[in-house]
């Protein structure tokens, strides 16, 4: 072993130790000890790095229970998306409205092409200027259980955060997989997703990231999904109750497990919102989310946007009134709670109970499974 190599490694460790980069210093001193296990200087440096790093470490948050993810999935897991060329990523990010992140990709592409630094300095300055408008604004993931009413909330949050708070509002749930590597940056992002916490693991313990979890009575979720014409291809011969039974035994138990994992997260990092509460007071829900994020509220602006994106404006009818399903980026049907009583029969209820019934109790919708007994007989009438 070269003495010069050991000395160089020790100097690297000391430099990072003095700069406050304790994790990197710890790695450097560990490498030095591999070169010379008897090195007193390396051992002392490692001890100092570990001690200072523990003092600096942020307080631990409640760990998520992700034991559900270890079971055999009902569907074949998707392979990770192939990495995107920085130039391609920049184009897609510009289309999504992620200006600063597109510039970051341009910088990377320029470096790979070996171009002069001058242009990159301009881009870096533009990113810095954009970030100055948003001091201490947290990044935000808006998670919603599919068919849980995102159409009532996402358009308001998207427009409000972008226009009033200078967020980059990036993508929809179909973009979560490829988008994650490009979310880092000083300008805060807003991203709407259907992904569970395991998919977003790298963000869970960052102090500058917050989450919203919107969920709904799982029975209404299945009815909404089953009544969507887009989902009935090949199932048109089945009754709604038969479709619900098949959904209960398919991939939906995994979706419901995602919600349970989200709800176990530290409440200082996660804002919990039930569909049934949201629809009673959408301006109140948005106001609470802004307060949770530490953002000031402009009441006049809030009321204007809630009215502009209301159910009535989207569909031309009142909540609960029958009408065609509206499909844009969302699926809008009736916007009510308790519709499951019109579609569950006793067989669908029993099959739901076996695979999904525990979520009703965990989320506070039922105290027990007595509701299944009540459905033995004709279809339940609306409450």
C-alpha positions as CSV (number, residue, x, y, z in Angstrom):
1,X,0.0,0.0,0.0
2,X,1.3,3.5,-0.9
3,X,1.8,6.0,1.9
4,X,0.9,8.7,-0.6
5,X,-2.4,7.1,-1.4
6,X,-3.2,6.9,2.3
7,X,-2.2,10.5,2.9
8,X,-4.3,11.6,0.0
9,X,-7.4,9.7,1.3
10,X,-6.9,11.2,4.8
11,X,-6.7,14.7,3.3
12,X,-9.9,14.1,1.4
13,X,-11.6,13.0,4.7
14,X,-10.3,16.1,6.6
15,X,-11.4,18.5,3.9
16,X,-15.0,17.2,3.8
17,X,-15.0,17.0,7.6
18,X,-14.1,20.7,7.8
19,X,-16.7,21.6,5.1
20,X,-19.4,19.9,7.2
21,X,-20.0,17.1,4.6
22,X,-19.9,14.4,7.3
23,X,-21.3,11.5,5.3
24,X,-18.7,11.9,2.6
25,X,-16.0,12.4,5.2
26,X,-17.1,9.2,6.9
27,X,-16.7,7.2,3.7
28,X,-13.3,8.7,3.1
29,X,-12.0,7.7,6.5
30,X,-13.5,4.2,6.1
31,X,-11.5,3.8,2.9
32,X,-8.4,5.0,4.7
33,X,-8.9,2.4,7.4
34,X,-9.2,-0.3,4.7
35,X,-5.7,0.9,3.4
36,X,-4.3,0.8,6.9
37,X,-6.4,-0.6,9.8
38,X,-3.8,0.6,12.3
39,X,-4.1,4.3,11.2
40,X,-4.9,6.3,14.3
41,X,-5.6,9.4,12.2
42,X,-8.2,7.6,10.1
43,X,-9.9,6.1,13.2
44,X,-10.1,9.5,14.9
45,X,-11.4,11.2,11.8
46,X,-14.1,8.5,11.4
47,X,-15.2,9.0,15.0
48,X,-15.4,12.8,14.6
49,X,-17.4,12.5,11.3
50,X,-19.8,10.1,12.9
51,X,-20.3,12.1,16.0
52,X,-20.8,15.4,14.1
53,X,-23.1,13.7,11.6
54,X,-25.4,12.4,14.3
55,X,-25.7,15.9,15.8
56,X,-26.6,17.3,12.4
57,X,-29.0,14.6,11.3
58,X,-32.7,15.7,11.1
59,X,-35.1,14.2,13.6
60,X,-36.4,10.8,12.6
61,X,-40.0,10.6,11.2
62,X,-42.3,7.7,11.8
63,X,-41.3,4.9,9.5
64,X,-43.8,3.5,7.0
65,X,-45.1,0.0,7.3
66,X,-44.4,-1.4,3.8
67,X,-44.8,-5.0,4.8
68,X,-47.7,-5.2,2.4
69,X,-45.2,-4.8,-0.5
70,X,-43.5,-8.0,0.3
71,X,-46.4,-10.3,-0.7
72,X,-46.7,-11.8,-4.2
73,X,-48.3,-9.2,-6.4
74,X,-51.5,-10.0,-8.3
75,X,-50.1,-8.5,-11.5
76,X,-46.7,-8.8,-13.1
77,X,-44.6,-5.8,-11.9
78,X,-43.6,-3.3,-14.6
79,X,-39.9,-3.0,-15.5
80,X,-38.3,0.3,-14.7
81,X,-38.5,2.8,-17.6
82,X,-35.4,3.1,-19.7
83,X,-33.2,6.2,-18.9
84,X,-34.0,9.3,-20.9
85,X,-31.4,11.2,-22.9
86,X,-31.1,14.6,-21.3
87,X,-32.1,16.4,-24.5
88,X,-35.3,14.2,-24.8
89,X,-36.0,14.8,-21.1
90,X,-35.6,18.6,-21.6
91,X,-38.2,18.5,-24.4
92,X,-40.7,16.6,-22.4
93,X,-40.2,18.7,-19.3
94,X,-40.7,21.9,-21.3
95,X,-44.0,20.5,-22.6
96,X,-45.1,19.8,-19.0
97,X,-44.2,23.3,-17.9
98,X,-41.0,22.4,-16.0
99,X,-38.9,25.3,-17.2
100,X,-36.1,25.1,-14.6
101,X,-35.9,21.3,-14.8
102,X,-35.7,21.5,-18.6
103,X,-32.8,23.9,-18.2
104,X,-31.1,21.5,-15.8
105,X,-31.3,18.8,-18.5
106,X,-30.0,21.2,-21.1
107,X,-27.0,21.9,-18.9
108,X,-26.3,18.1,-18.6
109,X,-26.7,17.6,-22.4
110,X,-24.4,20.6,-23.0
111,X,-21.8,19.1,-20.7
112,X,-22.0,15.7,-22.5
113,X,-21.4,17.5,-25.8
114,X,-18.3,19.2,-24.4
115,X,-19.7,22.7,-25.1
116,X,-18.2,25.9,-23.5
117,X,-19.3,26.8,-20.0
118,X,-20.6,30.3,-21.0
119,X,-24.1,29.2,-22.0
120,X,-24.5,26.9,-19.1
121,X,-23.7,29.8,-16.7
122,X,-26.7,31.7,-18.2
123,X,-29.0,28.7,-17.7
124,X,-27.8,28.3,-14.1
125,X,-28.4,32.0,-13.4
126,X,-31.9,31.7,-14.8
127,X,-32.7,28.7,-12.6
128,X,-31.3,30.7,-9.6
129,X,-33.6,33.6,-10.4
130,X,-36.6,31.4,-10.7
131,X,-35.9,29.8,-7.3
132,X,-35.7,33.2,-5.6
133,X,-39.5,33.7,-6.0
134,X,-40.2,30.6,-3.9
135,X,-38.2,30.7,-0.6
136,X,-39.1,27.9,1.7
137,X,-41.9,26.6,-0.4
138,X,-42.1,22.8,0.0
139,X,-42.4,20.4,-2.9
140,X,-45.7,18.6,-3.0
141,X,-46.9,15.2,-4.1
142,X,-50.7,14.9,-4.4
143,X,-51.6,11.2,-4.1
144,X,-55.1,10.1,-4.6
145,X,-56.5,6.6,-4.6
146,X,-57.8,6.0,-8.2
147,X,-61.5,7.0,-8.6
148,X,-61.4,9.1,-5.4
149,X,-62.3,12.5,-6.8
150,X,-59.0,14.0,-8.0
151,X,-61.0,16.0,-10.6
152,X,-62.4,18.1,-7.8
153,X,-59.0,19.1,-6.3
154,X,-56.1,18.6,-8.8
155,X,-57.1,21.3,-11.3
156,X,-57.4,23.9,-8.5
157,X,-54.1,23.0,-6.9
158,X,-52.4,22.9,-10.2
159,X,-53.5,26.3,-11.3
160,X,-53.2,28.0,-7.9
161,X,-49.7,26.7,-7.2
162,X,-48.4,27.5,-10.7
163,X,-49.9,31.0,-11.1
164,X,-49.9,32.3,-7.5
165,X,-46.9,30.5,-5.9
166,X,-44.6,29.9,-9.0
167,X,-44.6,26.1,-8.7
168,X,-43.6,23.8,-11.6
169,X,-46.7,21.6,-11.9
170,X,-45.3,18.5,-13.5
171,X,-47.3,15.7,-15.1
172,X,-50.0,13.3,-14.0
173,X,-50.0,9.8,-12.6
174,X,-48.9,8.4,-16.0
175,X,-45.6,10.4,-15.7
176,X,-44.6,9.3,-12.2
177,X,-42.2,6.5,-13.3
178,X,-40.1,8.5,-15.8
179,X,-40.4,11.9,-14.1
180,X,-38.8,11.1,-10.7
181,X,-35.1,11.5,-11.7
182,X,-35.9,15.0,-13.0
183,X,-37.8,16.3,-9.9
184,X,-34.7,17.5,-7.9
185,X,-34.1,21.2,-8.1
186,X,-34.5,24.5,-6.2
187,X,-37.8,25.5,-7.8
188,X,-40.7,23.7,-6.0
189,X,-42.7,21.1,-7.9
190,X,-46.2,19.8,-7.7
191,X,-46.9,16.3,-8.9
192,X,-50.2,14.4,-8.9
193,X,-49.7,10.6,-8.6
194,X,-51.4,7.3,-7.9
195,X,-48.2,5.7,-6.7
196,X,-47.7,4.2,-3.2
197,X,-45.0,5.3,-0.8
198,X,-42.6,2.6,-1.8
199,X,-42.5,4.0,-5.4
200,X,-41.6,7.5,-3.9
201,X,-39.2,6.2,-1.3
202,X,-36.4,8.7,-1.9
203,X,-38.7,11.6,-1.1
204,X,-40.3,10.3,2.1
205,X,-37.9,11.7,4.7
206,X,-36.9,14.9,3.0
207,X,-37.8,18.0,5.0
208,X,-38.6,20.0,1.9
209,X,-41.3,17.6,0.6
210,X,-44.9,17.2,1.7
211,X,-47.7,14.9,0.7
212,X,-51.5,15.0,0.4
213,X,-53.4,11.7,0.5
214,X,-56.9,11.8,-0.8
215,X,-58.9,8.5,-0.3
216,X,-62.5,7.3,-0.4
217,X,-64.8,4.5,0.8
218,X,-63.3,1.6,-1.1
219,X,-66.8,0.3,-2.0
220,X,-67.5,3.6,-3.9
221,X,-64.1,3.4,-5.5
222,X,-65.0,0.0,-7.0
223,X,-68.5,1.2,-8.1
224,X,-67.0,4.3,-9.8
225,X,-64.4,2.2,-11.6
226,X,-66.9,-0.5,-12.6
227,X,-69.4,2.1,-14.0
228,X,-66.8,3.8,-16.1
229,X,-67.5,2.8,-19.7
230,X,-63.8,2.8,-20.6
231,X,-63.3,-0.1,-18.1
232,X,-66.2,-2.3,-19.4
233,X,-64.5,-3.6,-22.6
234,X,-65.0,-7.4,-22.5
235,X,-67.2,-7.1,-19.4
236,X,-70.3,-5.8,-20.9
237,X,-72.2,-9.0,-20.3
238,X,-71.6,-8.8,-16.6
239,X,-73.7,-7.0,-14.0
240,X,-72.1,-4.1,-12.1
241,X,-72.1,-6.4,-9.0
242,X,-70.2,-9.1,-10.9
243,X,-67.6,-6.5,-12.1
244,X,-67.2,-5.3,-8.5
245,X,-66.6,-8.9,-7.4
246,X,-63.8,-9.3,-9.9
247,X,-62.2,-6.0,-9.1
248,X,-62.2,-6.9,-5.4
249,X,-60.1,-10.0,-6.2
250,X,-57.8,-8.3,-8.7
251,X,-55.4,-5.5,-8.3
252,X,-57.5,-3.2,-6.1
253,X,-56.4,-4.8,-2.8
254,X,-52.9,-3.6,-3.6
255,X,-54.2,0.0,-4.3
256,X,-56.0,0.0,-1.0
257,X,-52.8,-1.2,0.8
258,X,-51.0,1.8,-0.7
259,X,-53.5,4.1,1.1
260,X,-53.0,2.3,4.4
261,X,-49.2,2.8,4.1
262,X,-49.7,6.5,3.3
263,X,-51.9,7.0,6.3
264,X,-49.2,5.5,8.6
265,X,-46.9,8.4,7.6
266,X,-45.9,11.2,10.0
267,X,-48.9,13.6,10.0
268,X,-46.5,16.6,10.0
269,X,-45.5,15.5,6.5
270,X,-48.8,14.0,5.2
271,X,-52.2,15.8,4.9
272,X,-55.0,13.3,5.1
273,X,-58.2,14.0,3.2
274,X,-61.3,11.9,2.8
275,X,-63.4,12.3,-0.4
276,X,-66.5,12.6,1.7
277,X,-65.1,15.6,3.7
278,X,-63.6,17.2,0.6
279,X,-66.8,17.3,-1.4
280,X,-68.7,19.0,1.5
281,X,-66.2,22.0,1.4
282,X,-63.8,22.1,-1.4
283,X,-62.6,25.7,-0.7
284,X,-62.0,24.6,2.9
285,X,-60.0,21.5,1.8
286,X,-57.7,23.7,-0.5
287,X,-57.3,26.3,2.3
288,X,-56.3,23.5,4.7
289,X,-53.7,22.2,2.3
290,X,-52.2,25.6,1.7
291,X,-52.0,26.1,5.5
292,X,-50.4,22.7,5.8
293,X,-47.7,23.8,3.3
294,X,-47.2,27.1,5.0
295,X,-48.4,29.2,2.0
296,X,-50.5,32.4,2.4
297,X,-54.1,32.2,1.3
298,X,-55.9,34.7,-0.9
299,X,-59.5,34.0,-0.2
300,X,-60.9,35.9,-3.3
301,X,-58.6,33.9,-5.6
302,X,-59.4,30.7,-3.8
303,X,-63.1,31.1,-4.2
304,X,-62.8,32.1,-7.9
305,X,-60.8,29.0,-8.8
306,X,-63.0,26.6,-6.8
307,X,-66.0,27.9,-8.7
308,X,-64.2,27.8,-12.1
309,X,-63.4,24.1,-11.5
310,X,-66.6,23.0,-9.8
311,X,-68.5,19.8,-10.6
312,X,-71.3,21.8,-12.2
313,X,-68.9,23.6,-14.5
314,X,-67.2,20.3,-15.6
315,X,-70.4,18.4,-16.2
316,X,-73.2,20.9,-16.7
317,X,-75.3,19.1,-13.9
318,X,-75.6,18.9,-10.2
319,X,-73.8,16.3,-8.0
320,X,-75.7,13.0,-7.9
321,X,-77.7,13.8,-11.1
322,X,-77.4,11.0,-13.7
323,X,-75.5,11.9,-16.8
324,X,-72.8,10.7,-19.2
325,X,-69.3,10.0,-17.8
326,X,-67.0,12.9,-18.5
327,X,-63.4,11.9,-19.4
328,X,-60.5,14.3,-19.8
329,X,-57.4,13.7,-17.7
330,X,-60.0,12.6,-15.1
331,X,-63.1,10.5,-14.9
332,X,-66.1,12.4,-13.6
333,X,-69.3,10.5,-13.0
334,X,-71.7,11.4,-10.2
335,X,-69.5,12.9,-7.4
336,X,-71.5,11.4,-4.5
337,X,-70.8,9.2,-1.5
338,X,-72.7,6.0,-0.7
339,X,-73.6,5.0,-4.3
340,X,-72.2,1.5,-3.5
341,X,-75.5,0.7,-1.9
342,X,-77.2,0.8,-5.3
343,X,-74.8,-1.8,-6.8
344,X,-73.5,-4.3,-4.2
345,X,-75.3,-7.5,-3.8
346,X,-74.7,-10.1,-1.1
347,X,-72.2,-12.1,-3.2
348,X,-70.2,-9.0,-4.1
349,X,-70.2,-7.8,-0.5
350,X,-68.9,-11.2,0.8
351,X,-66.1,-11.4,-1.9
352,X,-65.2,-7.7,-1.1
353,X,-65.1,-8.5,2.6
354,X,-62.6,-11.4,2.2
355,X,-60.0,-9.3,0.3
356,X,-60.8,-5.7,1.0
357,X,-63.1,-5.5,4.0
358,X,-60.3,-4.7,6.5
359,X,-59.7,-1.3,4.8
360,X,-63.2,-0.1,5.7
361,X,-62.4,-0.6,9.3
362,X,-58.8,0.7,9.2
363,X,-60.0,3.9,7.4
364,X,-63.0,4.4,9.7
365,X,-65.8,3.7,7.3
366,X,-67.2,0.7,9.3
367,X,-66.7,-0.6,12.8
368,X,-67.1,-4.2,11.8
369,X,-68.4,-6.4,8.9
370,X,-72.1,-6.1,9.9
371,X,-72.8,-4.3,6.7
372,X,-72.3,-7.5,4.7
373,X,-75.0,-9.2,6.7
374,X,-77.4,-6.4,6.0
375,X,-77.0,-7.0,2.2
376,X,-78.1,-10.5,2.3
377,X,-81.3,-10.2,0.3
378,X,-82.3,-7.6,-2.4
379,X,-80.0,-4.8,-3.4
380,X,-79.6,-2.1,-0.7
381,X,-81.5,1.1,-1.3
382,X,-79.7,4.5,-1.1
383,X,-79.2,5.8,2.4
